[in-house]
Amino acid sequence: MLQIKPKNIIPITEARAKLDDLVTEATGSNFFVISRKGKATAAVIDVNYLMELERKLDVAEMRKIHAEFQEGF
């Protein structure tokens, strides 16, 4: 599970003012959650890290499907 550090939750008004810095700092597993009216609405995340997470989810989903398929026979 992803751990969101409190310092990495940024109100949208603050994020607008320092978007360039957030993009620069969003490397590897360091990402920022943008909040609006106190609720998480978006994130600034390293694209390579996002793709890695998606790949891991795909692999986990394929394992689950394979296990379910094997149980069916």
Phi and psi restraints in degrees (range 20) as a CNS / XPLOR table:
assign (resid 1 and name C) (resid 2 and name N)
       (resid 2 and name CA) (resid 2 and name C) 1.0 -71.8 20.0 2
assign (resid 2 and name N) (resid 2 and name CA)
       (resid 2 and name C) (resid 3 and name N) 1.0 136.3 20.0 2
assign (resid 2 and name C) (resid 3 and name N)
       (resid 3 and name CA) (resid 3 and name C) 1.0 -102.4 20.0 2
assign (resid 3 and name N) (resid 3 and name CA)
       (resid 3 and name C) (resid 4 and name N) 1.0 120.2 20.0 2
assign (resid 3 and name C) (resid 4 and name N)
       (resid 4 and name CA) (resid 4 and name C) 1.0 -99.1 20.0 2
assign (resid 4 and name N) (resid 4 and name CA)
       (resid 4 and name C) (resid 5 and name N) 1.0 117.4 20.0 2
assign (resid 4 and name C) (resid 5 and name N)
       (resid 5 and name CA) (resid 5 and name C) 1.0 -74.6 20.0 2
assign (resid 5 and name N) (resid 5 and name CA)
       (resid 5 and name C) (resid 6 and name N) 1.0 135.8 20.0 2
assign (resid 5 and name C) (resid 6 and name N)
       (resid 6 and name CA) (resid 6 and name C) 1.0 -53.1 20.0 2
assign (resid 6 and name N) (resid 6 and name CA)
       (resid 6 and name C) (resid 7 and name N) 1.0 -34.5 20.0 2
assign (resid 6 and name C) (resid 7 and name N)
       (resid 7 and name CA) (resid 7 and name C) 1.0 -69.8 20.0 2
assign (resid 7 and name N) (resid 7 and name CA)
       (resid 7 and name C) (resid 8 and name N) 1.0 -14.5 20.0 2
assign (resid 7 and name C) (resid 8 and name N)
       (resid 8 and name CA) (resid 8 and name C) 1.0 -97.5 20.0 2
assign (resid 8 and name N) (resid 8 and name CA)
       (resid 8 and name C) (resid 9 and name N) 1.0 8.7 20.0 2
assign (resid 8 and name C) (resid 9 and name N)
       (resid 9 and name CA) (resid 9 and name C) 1.0 -99.6 20.0 2
assign (resid 9 and name N) (resid 9 and name CA)
       (resid 9 and name C) (resid 10 and name N) 1.0 116.0 20.0 2
assign (resid 9 and name C) (resid 10 and name N)
       (resid 10 and name CA) (resid 10 and name C) 1.0 -119.6 20.0 2
assign (resid 10 and name N) (resid 10 and name CA)
       (resid 10 and name C) (resid 11 and name N) 1.0 126.2 20.0 2
assign (resid 10 and name C) (resid 11 and name N)
       (resid 11 and name CA) (resid 11 and name C) 1.0 -62.4 20.0 2
assign (resid 11 and name N) (resid 11 and name CA)
       (resid 11 and name C) (resid 12 and name N) 1.0 146.9 20.0 2
assign (resid 11 and name C) (resid 12 and name N)
       (resid 12 and name CA) (resid 12 and name C) 1.0 -58.0 20.0 2
assign (resid 12 and name N) (resid 12 and name CA)
       (resid 12 and name C) (resid 13 and name N) 1.0 -36.3 20.0 2
assign (resid 12 and name C) (resid 13 and name N)
       (resid 13 and name CA) (resid 13 and name C) 1.0 -63.6 20.0 2
assign (resid 13 and name N) (resid 13 and name CA)
       (resid 13 and name C) (resid 14 and name N) 1.0 -39.2 20.0 2
assign (resid 13 and name C) (resid 14 and name N)
       (resid 14 and name CA) (resid 14 and name C) 1.0 -71.7 20.0 2
assign (resid 14 and name N) (resid 14 and name CA)
       (resid 14 and name C) (resid 15 and name N) 1.0 -39.0 20.0 2
assign (resid 14 and name C) (resid 15 and name N)
       (resid 15 and name CA) (resid 15 and name C) 1.0 -62.1 20.0 2
assign (resid 15 and name N) (resid 15 and name CA)
       (resid 15 and name C) (resid 16 and name N) 1.0 -39.7 20.0 2
assign (resid 15 and name C) (resid 16 and name N)
       (resid 16 and name CA) (resid 16 and name C) 1.0 -57.3 20.0 2
assign (resid 16 and name N) (resid 16 and name CA)
       (resid 16 and name C) (resid 17 and name N) 1.0 -42.7 20.0 2
assign (resid 16 and name C) (resid 17 and name N)
       (resid 17 and name CA) (resid 17 and name C) 1.0 -70.2 20.0 2
assign (resid 17 and name N) (resid 17 and name CA)
       (resid 17 and name C) (resid 18 and name N) 1.0 -27.0 20.0 2
assign (resid 17 and name C) (resid 18 and name N)
       (resid 18 and name CA) (resid 18 and name C) 1.0 -129.8 20.0 2
assign (resid 18 and name N) (resid 18 and name CA)
       (resid 18 and name C) (resid 19 and name N) 1.0 36.2 20.0 2
assign (resid 18 and name C) (resid 19 and name N)
       (resid 19 and name CA) (resid 19 and name C) 1.0 -57.6 20.0 2
assign (resid 19 and name N) (resid 19 and name CA)
       (resid 19 and name C) (resid 20 and name N) 1.0 -43.5 20.0 2
assign (resid 19 and name C) (resid 20 and name N)
       (resid 20 and name CA) (resid 20 and name C) 1.0 -58.2 20.0 2
assign (resid 20 and name N) (resid 20 and name CA)
       (resid 20 and name C) (resid 21 and name N) 1.0 -43.7 20.0 2
assign (resid 20 and name C) (resid 21 and name N)
       (resid 21 and name CA) (resid 21 and name C) 1.0 -65.2 20.0 2
assign (resid 21 and name N) (resid 21 and name CA)
       (resid 21 and name C) (resid 22 and name N) 1.0 -41.2 20.0 2
assign (resid 21 and name C) (resid 22 and name N)
       (resid 22 and name CA) (resid 22 and name C) 1.0 -62.2 20.0 2
assign (resid 22 and name N) (resid 22 and name CA)
       (resid 22 and name C) (resid 23 and name N) 1.0 -43.2 20.0 2
assign (resid 22 and name C) (resid 23 and name N)
       (resid 23 and name CA) (resid 23 and name C) 1.0 -62.8 20.0 2
assign (resid 23 and name N) (resid 23 and name CA)
       (resid 23 and name C) (resid 24 and name N) 1.0 -41.8 20.0 2
assign (resid 23 and name C) (resid 24 and name N)
       (resid 24 and name CA) (resid 24 and name C) 1.0 -64.3 20.0 2
assign (resid 24 and name N) (resid 24 and name CA)
       (resid 24 and name C) (resid 25 and name N) 1.0 -40.0 20.0 2
assign (resid 24 and name C) (resid 25 and name N)
       (resid 25 and name CA) (resid 25 and name C) 1.0 -81.4 20.0 2
assign (resid 25 and name N) (resid 25 and name CA)
       (resid 25 and name C) (resid 26 and name N) 1.0 -15.5 20.0 2
assign (resid 25 and name C) (resid 26 and name N)
       (resid 26 and name CA) (resid 26 and name C) 1.0 -81.1 20.0 2
assign (resid 26 and name N) (resid 26 and name CA)
       (resid 26 and name C) (resid 27 and name N) 1.0 79.3 20.0 2
assign (resid 26 and name C) (resid 27 and name N)
       (resid 27 and name CA) (resid 27 and name C) 1.0 -124.7 20.0 2
assign (resid 27 and name N) (resid 27 and name CA)
       (resid 27 and name C) (resid 28 and name N) 1.0 146.8 20.0 2
assign (resid 27 and name C) (resid 28 and name N)
       (resid 28 and name CA) (resid 28 and name C) 1.0 57.0 20.0 2
assign (resid 28 and name N) (resid 28 and name CA)
       (resid 28 and name C) (resid 29 and name N) 1.0 -132.2 20.0 2
assign (resid 28 and name C) (resid 29 and name N)
       (resid 29 and name CA) (resid 29 and name C) 1.0 -88.5 20.0 2
assign (resid 29 and name N) (resid 29 and name CA)
       (resid 29 and name C) (resid 30 and name N) 1.0 6.0 20.0 2
assign (resid 29 and name C) (resid 30 and name N)
       (resid 30 and name CA) (resid 30 and name C) 1.0 -86.7 20.0 2
assign (resid 30 and name N) (resid 30 and name CA)
       (resid 30 and name C) (resid 31 and name N) 1.0 115.7 20.0 2
assign (resid 30 and name C) (resid 31 and name N)
       (resid 31 and name CA) (resid 31 and name C) 1.0 -136.8 20.0 2
assign (resid 31 and name N) (resid 31 and name CA)
       (resid 31 and name C) (resid 32 and name N) 1.0 167.3 20.0 2
assign (resid 31 and name C) (resid 32 and name N)
       (resid 32 and name CA) (resid 32 and name C) 1.0 -125.3 20.0 2
assign (resid 32 and name N) (resid 32 and name CA)
       (resid 32 and name C) (resid 33 and name N) 1.0 139.0 20.0 2
assign (resid 32 and name C) (resid 33 and name N)
       (resid 33 and name CA) (resid 33 and name C) 1.0 -102.9 20.0 2
assign (resid 33 and name N) (resid 33 and name CA)
       (resid 33 and name C) (resid 34 and name N) 1.0 128.8 20.0 2
assign (resid 33 and name C) (resid 34 and name N)
       (resid 34 and name CA) (resid 34 and name C) 1.0 -95.6 20.0 2
assign (resid 34 and name N) (resid 34 and name CA)
       (resid 34 and name C) (resid 35 and name N) 1.0 129.0 20.0 2
assign (resid 34 and name C) (resid 35 and name N)
       (resid 35 and name CA) (resid 35 and name C) 1.0 -112.0 20.0 2
assign (resid 35 and name N) (resid 35 and name CA)
       (resid 35 and name C) (resid 36 and name N) 1.0 148.5 20.0 2
assign (resid 35 and name C) (resid 36 and name N)
       (resid 36 and name CA) (resid 36 and name C) 1.0 -132.5 20.0 2
assign (resid 36 and name N) (resid 36 and name CA)
       (resid 36 and name C) (resid 37 and name N) 1.0 125.2 20.0 2
assign (resid 36 and name C) (resid 37 and name N)
       (resid 37 and name CA) (resid 37 and name C) 1.0 53.9 20.0 2
assign (resid 37 and name N) (resid 37 and name CA)
       (resid 37 and name C) (resid 38 and name N) 1.0 38.6 20.0 2
assign (resid 37 and name C) (resid 38 and name N)
       (resid 38 and name CA) (resid 38 and name C) 1.0 80.1 20.0 2
assign (resid 38 and name N) (resid 38 and name CA)
       (resid 38 and name C) (resid 39 and name N) 1.0 2.9 20.0 2
assign (resid 38 and name C) (resid 39 and name N)
       (resid 39 and name CA) (resid 39 and name C) 1.0 -117.9 20.0 2
assign (resid 39 and name N) (resid 39 and name CA)
       (resid 39 and name C) (resid 40 and name N) 1.0 138.6 20.0 2
assign (resid 39 and name C) (resid 40 and name N)
       (resid 40 and name CA) (resid 40 and name C) 1.0 -64.3 20.0 2
assign (resid 40 and name N) (resid 40 and name CA)
       (resid 40 and name C) (resid 41 and name N) 1.0 128.0 20.0 2
assign (resid 40 and name C) (resid 41 and name N)
       (resid 41 and name CA) (resid 41 and name C) 1.0 -126.9 20.0 2
assign (resid 41 and name N) (resid 41 and name CA)
       (resid 41 and name C) (resid 42 and name N) 1.0 -22.2 20.0 2
assign (resid 41 and name C) (resid 42 and name N)
       (resid 42 and name CA) (resid 42 and name C) 1.0 -157.9 20.0 2
assign (resid 42 and name N) (resid 42 and name CA)
       (resid 42 and name C) (resid 43 and name N) 1.0 174.2 20.0 2
assign (resid 42 and name C) (resid 43 and name N)
       (resid 43 and name CA) (resid 43 and name C) 1.0 -144.7 20.0 2
assign (resid 43 and name N) (resid 43 and name CA)
       (resid 43 and name C) (resid 44 and name N) 1.0 151.3 20.0 2
assign (resid 43 and name C) (resid 44 and name N)
       (resid 44 and name CA) (resid 44 and name C) 1.0 -109.1 20.0 2
assign (resid 44 and name N) (resid 44 and name CA)
       (resid 44 and name C) (resid 45 and name N) 1.0 114.3 20.0 2
assign (resid 44 and name C) (resid 45 and name N)
       (resid 45 and name CA) (resid 45 and name C) 1.0 -139.5 20.0 2
assign (resid 45 and name N) (resid 45 and name CA)
       (resid 45 and name C) (resid 46 and name N) 1.0 144.4 20.0 2
assign (resid 45 and name C) (resid 46 and name N)
       (resid 46 and name CA) (resid 46 and name C) 1.0 -59.6 20.0 2
assign (resid 46 and name N) (resid 46 and name CA)
       (resid 46 and name C) (resid 47 and name N) 1.0 127.2 20.0 2
assign (resid 46 and name C) (resid 47 and name N)
       (resid 47 and name CA) (resid 47 and name C) 1.0 -61.1 20.0 2
assign (resid 47 and name N) (resid 47 and name CA)
       (resid 47 and name C) (resid 48 and name N) 1.0 -39.9 20.0 2
assign (resid 47 and name C) (resid 48 and name N)
       (resid 48 and name CA) (resid 48 and name C) 1.0 -63.7 20.0 2
assign (resid 48 and name N) (resid 48 and name CA)
       (resid 48 and name C) (resid 49 and name N) 1.0 -39.4 20.0 2
assign (resid 48 and name C) (resid 49 and name N)
       (resid 49 and name CA) (resid 49 and name C) 1.0 -65.5 20.0 2
assign (resid 49 and name N) (resid 49 and name CA)
       (resid 49 and name C) (resid 50 and name N) 1.0 -41.7 20.0 2
assign (resid 49 and name C) (resid 50 and name N)
       (resid 50 and name CA) (resid 50 and name C) 1.0 -60.8 20.0 2
assign (resid 50 and name N) (resid 50 and name CA)
       (resid 50 and name C) (resid 51 and name N) 1.0 -44.5 20.0 2
assign (resid 50 and name C) (resid 51 and name N)
       (resid 51 and name CA) (resid 51 and name C) 1.0 -63.9 20.0 2
assign (resid 51 and name N) (resid 51 and name CA)
       (resid 51 and name C) (resid 52 and name N) 1.0 -37.5 20.0 2
assign (resid 51 and name C) (resid 52 and name N)
       (resid 52 and name CA) (resid 52 and name C) 1.0 -63.7 20.0 2
assign (resid 52 and name N) (resid 52 and name CA)
       (resid 52 and name C) (resid 53 and name N) 1.0 -43.8 20.0 2
assign (resid 52 and name C) (resid 53 and name N)
       (resid 53 and name CA) (resid 53 and name C) 1.0 -62.2 20.0 2
assign (resid 53 and name N) (resid 53 and name CA)
       (resid 53 and name C) (resid 54 and name N) 1.0 -42.9 20.0 2
assign (resid 53 and name C) (resid 54 and name N)
       (resid 54 and name CA) (resid 54 and name C) 1.0 -62.8 20.0 2
assign (resid 54 and name N) (resid 54 and name CA)
       (resid 54 and name C) (resid 55 and name N) 1.0 -41.5 20.0 2
assign (resid 54 and name C) (resid 55 and name N)
       (resid 55 and name CA) (resid 55 and name C) 1.0 -62.4 20.0 2
assign (resid 55 and name N) (resid 55 and name CA)
       (resid 55 and name C) (resid 56 and name N) 1.0 -43.3 20.0 2
assign (resid 55 and name C) (resid 56 and name N)
       (resid 56 and name CA) (resid 56 and name C) 1.0 -63.0 20.0 2
assign (resid 56 and name N) (resid 56 and name CA)
       (resid 56 and name C) (resid 57 and name N) 1.0 -39.8 20.0 2
assign (resid 56 and name C) (resid 57 and name N)
       (resid 57 and name CA) (resid 57 and name C) 1.0 -65.6 20.0 2
assign (resid 57 and name N) (resid 57 and name CA)
       (resid 57 and name C) (resid 58 and name N) 1.0 -40.9 20.0 2
assign (resid 57 and name C) (resid 58 and name N)
       (resid 58 and name CA) (resid 58 and name C) 1.0 -60.9 20.0 2
assign (resid 58 and name N) (resid 58 and name CA)
       (resid 58 and name C) (resid 59 and name N) 1.0 -44.5 20.0 2
assign (resid 58 and name C) (resid 59 and name N)
       (resid 59 and name CA) (resid 59 and name C) 1.0 -63.8 20.0 2
assign (resid 59 and name N) (resid 59 and name CA)
       (resid 59 and name C) (resid 60 and name N) 1.0 -44.4 20.0 2
assign (resid 59 and name C) (resid 60 and name N)
       (resid 60 and name CA) (resid 60 and name C) 1.0 -62.6 20.0 2
assign (resid 60 and name N) (resid 60 and name CA)
       (resid 60 and name C) (resid 61 and name N) 1.0 -41.2 20.0 2
assign (resid 60 and name C) (resid 61 and name N)
       (resid 61 and name CA) (resid 61 and name C) 1.0 -65.5 20.0 2
assign (resid 61 and name N) (resid 61 and name CA)
       (resid 61 and name C) (resid 62 and name N) 1.0 -41.1 20.0 2
assign (resid 61 and name C) (resid 62 and name N)
       (resid 62 and name CA) (resid 62 and name C) 1.0 -64.6 20.0 2
assign (resid 62 and name N) (resid 62 and name CA)
       (resid 62 and name C) (resid 63 and name N) 1.0 -38.9 20.0 2
assign (resid 62 and name C) (resid 63 and name N)
       (resid 63 and name CA) (resid 63 and name C) 1.0 -63.3 20.0 2
assign (resid 63 and name N) (resid 63 and name CA)
       (resid 63 and name C) (resid 64 and name N) 1.0 -41.2 20.0 2
assign (resid 63 and name C) (resid 64 and name N)
       (resid 64 and name CA) (resid 64 and name C) 1.0 -63.3 20.0 2
assign (resid 64 and name N) (resid 64 and name CA)
       (resid 64 and name C) (resid 65 and name N) 1.0 -46.5 20.0 2
assign (resid 64 and name C) (resid 65 and name N)
       (resid 65 and name CA) (resid 65 and name C) 1.0 -62.1 20.0 2
assign (resid 65 and name N) (resid 65 and name CA)
       (resid 65 and name C) (resid 66 and name N) 1.0 -42.2 20.0 2
assign (resid 65 and name C) (resid 66 and name N)
       (resid 66 and name CA) (resid 66 and name C) 1.0 -62.4 20.0 2
assign (resid 66 and name N) (resid 66 and name CA)
       (resid 66 and name C) (resid 67 and name N) 1.0 -44.1 20.0 2
assign (resid 66 and name C) (resid 67 and name N)
       (resid 67 and name CA) (resid 67 and name C) 1.0 -63.3 20.0 2
assign (resid 67 and name N) (resid 67 and name CA)
       (resid 67 and name C) (resid 68 and name N) 1.0 -42.6 20.0 2
assign (resid 67 and name C) (resid 68 and name N)
       (resid 68 and name CA) (resid 68 and name C) 1.0 -64.3 20.0 2
assign (resid 68 and name N) (resid 68 and name CA)
       (resid 68 and name C) (resid 69 and name N) 1.0 -38.8 20.0 2
assign (resid 68 and name C) (resid 69 and name N)
       (resid 69 and name CA) (resid 69 and name C) 1.0 -64.2 20.0 2
assign (resid 69 and name N) (resid 69 and name CA)
       (resid 69 and name C) (resid 70 and name N) 1.0 -44.4 20.0 2
assign (resid 69 and name C) (resid 70 and name N)
       (resid 70 and name CA) (resid 70 and name C) 1.0 -64.3 20.0 2
assign (resid 70 and name N) (resid 70 and name CA)
       (resid 70 and name C) (resid 71 and name N) 1.0 -35.2 20.0 2
assign (resid 70 and name C) (resid 71 and name N)
       (resid 71 and name CA) (resid 71 and name C) 1.0 -67.7 20.0 2
assign (resid 71 and name N) (resid 71 and name CA)
       (resid 71 and name C) (resid 72 and name N) 1.0 -25.6 20.0 2
assign (resid 71 and name C) (resid 72 and name N)
       (resid 72 and name CA) (resid 72 and name C) 1.0 -72.6 20.0 2
assign (resid 72 and name N) (resid 72 and name CA)
       (resid 72 and name C) (resid 73 and name N) 1.0 -13.0 20.0 2
